[in-house]
């Protein structure tokens, strides 16, 4: 893809945020799209938002489960940017019409106390950079019709990012074995999913290390105070107005999102 085509795709995705009209799969309409094209399209959208006054508050990692990687035929995750207006307070009403095709999933969020720059970051260095962890719910959303996404579709679409709800109980990263921390995911009081941190690349910490090294190779630093969402511990659930979701993590507490 040339620069003009990348800009056109970025413009179309940005327009879908406002129109709520999803696009046909990008890999069908732009057969030549590759990995670098997809990340370039993502970054063009982020740069546009920054020019409008938004700020980057963190990053998310997607495609961290073996099932999702098999589904899309990939062997590593992807990442997207978390902007300031993605963050919503728990228990406070979230309008579903902010999104195109929202779904939701439980995660363990890292909050950084120091910068983390790869490549070459180790688990030890990542641990030292974490201030605390929080239970979190990520609202994932796709500007691609019917979620018919391939790897390049979701990367270009900011890794299918939508919004974030963080819990209010910080926990020291060394106080819980994140690999074994189990989670129960409820929708309107009924269990819709269970999982544990080990579903995220074997450990959410592995996801943080992968992110630091991957974005570091692209000249990006994970900043002090930023939030990192390492990936979901179980399958995502569709969202509708009137839904209330709660994720409860062993040793970490719970977080609730309510939709109107």
C-alpha positions as CSV (number, residue, x, y, z in Angstrom):
1,X,0.0,0.0,0.0
2,X,1.2,3.5,-0.8
3,X,0.9,6.4,1.6
4,X,-2.2,7.7,-0.1
5,X,-4.0,4.4,0.3
6,X,-3.0,4.0,3.9
7,X,-4.4,7.5,4.6
8,X,-7.7,6.6,2.8
9,X,-8.1,3.5,5.0
10,X,-7.3,5.4,8.2
11,X,-9.9,8.1,7.2
12,X,-12.5,5.4,6.6
13,X,-11.9,3.8,10.0
14,X,-12.1,7.2,11.7
15,X,-15.3,7.9,10.0
16,X,-16.8,4.6,11.2
17,X,-16.3,5.8,14.8
18,X,-18.8,8.6,14.1
19,X,-21.2,7.0,11.7
20,X,-21.3,3.7,13.5
21,X,-21.4,2.1,10.1
22,X,-18.9,-0.8,9.9
23,X,-16.6,-1.3,6.9
24,X,-16.1,-4.5,4.9
25,X,-13.0,-6.4,5.9
26,X,-10.0,-4.4,4.9
27,X,-8.1,-7.4,3.7
28,X,-10.9,-8.0,1.2
29,X,-11.0,-4.5,-0.1
30,X,-7.2,-4.0,0.0
31,X,-5.7,-7.3,-0.9
32,X,-2.1,-6.0,-0.7
33,X,-2.3,-4.9,2.9
34,X,0.6,-6.3,5.0
35,X,1.7,-6.0,8.7
36,X,3.6,-2.7,8.3
37,X,0.6,-1.3,6.4
38,X,-1.8,-2.2,9.2
39,X,0.3,-0.7,11.9
40,X,0.9,2.4,9.8
41,X,-2.9,2.8,9.4
42,X,-3.3,2.4,13.1
43,X,-0.7,5.1,13.8
44,X,-2.2,7.5,11.3
45,X,-5.5,7.4,13.3
46,X,-3.7,7.9,16.6
47,X,-1.8,10.8,15.3
48,X,-5.0,12.4,14.1
49,X,-6.5,12.0,17.5
50,X,-3.5,13.4,19.2
51,X,-3.7,16.5,16.9
52,X,-7.3,16.9,18.1
53,X,-6.1,17.1,21.7
54,X,-6.3,13.5,22.9
55,X,-3.5,11.8,24.8
56,X,-2.1,8.3,25.0
57,X,-2.7,6.7,28.4
58,X,-1.4,3.2,27.6
59,X,-1.5,0.2,25.3
60,X,-3.4,-3.0,24.9
61,X,-2.3,-6.4,23.8
62,X,-4.6,-8.6,21.8
63,X,-4.6,-12.1,20.3
64,X,-2.9,-13.5,23.4
65,X,-4.9,-16.7,23.7
66,X,-4.0,-19.9,21.8
67,X,-7.6,-20.1,20.5
68,X,-7.6,-16.6,19.0
69,X,-4.2,-17.2,17.4
70,X,-5.4,-20.4,15.8
71,X,-8.6,-18.7,14.6
72,X,-6.6,-15.9,12.8
73,X,-3.7,-18.1,11.8
74,X,-1.0,-16.2,13.7
75,X,1.6,-17.1,16.2
76,X,2.0,-13.9,18.1
77,X,-0.1,-11.1,19.6
78,X,-0.8,-7.6,18.3
79,X,-1.1,-4.3,20.1
80,X,-3.1,-1.0,20.1
81,X,-3.2,2.3,21.8
82,X,-5.4,3.4,24.7
83,X,-6.4,7.0,24.5
84,X,-7.6,9.2,27.4
85,X,-11.3,9.1,26.5
86,X,-11.3,5.3,26.5
87,X,-11.4,5.1,30.3
88,X,-14.7,4.9,32.1
89,X,-15.4,4.7,35.9
90,X,-16.7,1.4,37.2
91,X,-20.4,1.2,38.1
92,X,-21.1,4.4,36.2
93,X,-23.4,4.1,33.1
94,X,-21.6,3.6,29.8
95,X,-23.8,4.4,26.7
96,X,-23.7,1.5,24.2
97,X,-24.1,3.9,21.4
98,X,-20.5,5.0,21.9
99,X,-19.6,1.8,20.1
100,X,-20.2,0.0,16.8
101,X,-20.2,-3.7,17.8
102,X,-19.1,-3.8,21.4
103,X,-18.0,-6.9,23.3
104,X,-16.3,-7.2,26.7
105,X,-13.7,-9.3,28.4
106,X,-11.9,-9.5,31.8
107,X,-8.2,-8.7,32.1
108,X,-5.5,-7.9,34.7
109,X,-4.3,-4.3,34.1
110,X,-0.8,-3.2,34.8
111,X,-0.1,0.4,35.9
112,X,3.6,1.4,35.4
113,X,5.7,3.3,37.9
114,X,8.6,3.8,35.6
115,X,9.2,3.8,31.9
116,X,9.8,0.5,30.1
117,X,11.7,0.5,26.8
118,X,12.7,-2.5,24.7
119,X,14.0,-4.3,22.9
120,X,15.7,-6.6,25.5
121,X,13.3,-6.1,28.4
122,X,13.2,-9.1,30.7
123,X,10.5,-10.4,33.1
124,X,12.6,-9.0,36.0
125,X,12.8,-5.6,34.5
126,X,9.1,-5.6,33.7
127,X,8.2,-6.5,37.3
128,X,10.3,-3.6,38.6
129,X,8.5,-1.2,36.3
130,X,5.0,-2.2,37.5
131,X,3.5,0.0,40.2
132,X,0.4,-2.2,40.9
133,X,-2.2,-4.3,39.1
134,X,-6.0,-3.8,38.9
135,X,-8.9,-5.9,37.8
136,X,-10.1,-4.6,34.5
137,X,-12.8,-4.9,31.8
138,X,-11.9,-4.1,28.3
139,X,-14.7,-3.2,25.9
140,X,-13.5,-4.4,22.5
141,X,-15.1,-3.0,19.4
142,X,-14.7,-3.6,15.7
143,X,-15.2,-1.1,12.9
144,X,-15.2,-4.2,10.6
145,X,-18.6,-5.6,9.7
146,X,-19.7,-8.6,11.8
147,X,-16.3,-8.9,13.3
148,X,-15.1,-10.7,10.2
149,X,-11.5,-9.7,11.0
150,X,-8.1,-11.0,10.0
151,X,-4.9,-10.1,11.6
152,X,-4.3,-7.0,9.5
153,X,-7.9,-5.9,9.9
154,X,-7.7,-5.8,13.7
155,X,-4.3,-4.2,13.8
156,X,-5.4,-1.4,11.4
157,X,-8.5,-0.9,13.6
158,X,-6.3,-0.2,16.7
159,X,-6.4,-3.8,17.8
160,X,-10.2,-3.6,18.0
161,X,-10.0,-1.2,20.9
162,X,-13.1,0.4,22.4
163,X,-12.9,1.3,26.1
164,X,-11.6,0.4,29.5
165,X,-13.0,0.1,33.0
166,X,-10.5,-0.2,35.8
167,X,-11.2,-1.6,39.2
168,X,-10.4,0.5,42.3
169,X,-8.4,-2.0,44.4
170,X,-4.7,-1.8,43.6
171,X,-2.6,-4.9,44.4
172,X,1.2,-5.2,44.5
173,X,2.3,-7.2,41.5
174,X,4.3,-9.6,43.8
175,X,1.3,-10.3,46.1
176,X,-0.4,-12.7,43.6
177,X,0.8,-15.3,41.2
178,X,-0.8,-13.9,38.1
179,X,-0.4,-17.1,36.2
180,X,-2.8,-18.9,38.7
181,X,-5.1,-16.0,39.5
182,X,-8.5,-17.3,38.6
183,X,-11.4,-15.1,37.4
184,X,-15.1,-15.5,37.2
185,X,-17.0,-13.4,34.7
186,X,-20.7,-12.5,35.2
187,X,-23.3,-10.9,32.9
188,X,-26.4,-9.8,34.7
189,X,-25.6,-12.2,37.6
190,X,-25.0,-15.2,35.5
191,X,-21.6,-16.8,34.8
192,X,-20.5,-16.3,31.2
193,X,-16.8,-17.1,31.5
194,X,-14.1,-18.4,33.8
195,X,-10.3,-18.3,33.3
196,X,-6.9,-17.6,34.8
197,X,-3.9,-15.5,34.1
198,X,-2.1,-18.4,32.5
199,X,-4.5,-18.1,29.5
200,X,-2.6,-14.9,28.6
201,X,0.6,-16.2,26.9
202,X,1.2,-18.3,29.9
203,X,1.3,-15.3,32.2
204,X,0.1,-11.6,31.8
205,X,3.7,-10.7,32.6
206,X,4.9,-12.4,29.4
207,X,2.4,-10.1,27.5
208,X,3.9,-7.0,29.1
209,X,7.4,-8.1,28.2
210,X,6.3,-8.9,24.6
211,X,4.7,-5.4,24.3
212,X,7.7,-3.5,25.7
213,X,10.0,-5.3,23.3
214,X,7.7,-5.1,20.3
215,X,6.9,-1.4,20.6
216,X,10.5,-0.6,21.7
217,X,11.7,-2.0,18.3
218,X,9.4,0.6,16.8
219,X,10.9,3.4,18.9
220,X,8.0,3.6,21.4
221,X,8.5,3.6,25.2
222,X,5.9,2.4,27.7
223,X,5.5,5.5,29.9
224,X,5.3,6.0,33.7
225,X,1.7,6.0,34.8
226,X,0.4,4.3,31.7
227,X,-1.9,1.4,31.7
228,X,-1.2,-1.9,29.9
229,X,-4.0,-4.4,29.2
230,X,-2.2,-7.7,28.6
231,X,-5.1,-9.7,27.2
232,X,-8.2,-11.5,28.2
233,X,-8.4,-14.5,30.6
234,X,-11.5,-15.9,28.9
235,X,-13.8,-15.5,25.9
236,X,-15.4,-12.1,25.3
237,X,-19.1,-11.5,25.7
238,X,-21.5,-9.4,23.5
239,X,-22.8,-6.2,25.1
240,X,-26.3,-4.7,25.1
241,X,-28.0,-1.8,26.8
242,X,-29.1,-2.8,30.3
243,X,-26.2,-5.3,30.8
244,X,-24.1,-5.3,33.9
245,X,-20.8,-7.2,33.8
246,X,-18.6,-8.1,36.8
247,X,-15.2,-9.8,36.7
248,X,-13.9,-11.1,40.0
249,X,-10.2,-12.1,40.3
250,X,-8.8,-14.2,43.1
251,X,-6.5,-12.0,45.2
252,X,-7.3,-8.9,43.1
253,X,-10.9,-8.0,43.8
254,X,-13.6,-7.2,41.3
255,X,-14.6,-4.6,38.7
256,X,-18.0,-3.8,37.3
257,X,-19.2,-2.2,34.0
258,X,-22.8,-1.1,33.5
259,X,-24.3,-0.3,30.1
260,X,-27.2,1.9,29.1
